């Protein structure tokens, strides 16, 4: 299983929760030095809870399931006001 498949498998653990709220997350890029770039889509793209979802759900799951990923960035993360 390659790195992209491992990340997709990890994200698939979280997707049902995102989809239940009308959102999702999409892989934009995995760089050669192990940086994963994600984009929130649907309602996740403008939800004030996106930062918490990213840190507590997505980032934690990927770090646990795919230790080869060195850093995770969300390119359109909405921060709570």
Buried (B, 14 or more C-beta within 10 A) or exposed (E): EEEEEBBBEBBEBBBEEBBEEEBBBEEEEBEEEBEBBBBBBBBBBEBEEBBEBBEEBBBBBBBEBBEEBEEBBBEEBBEEE
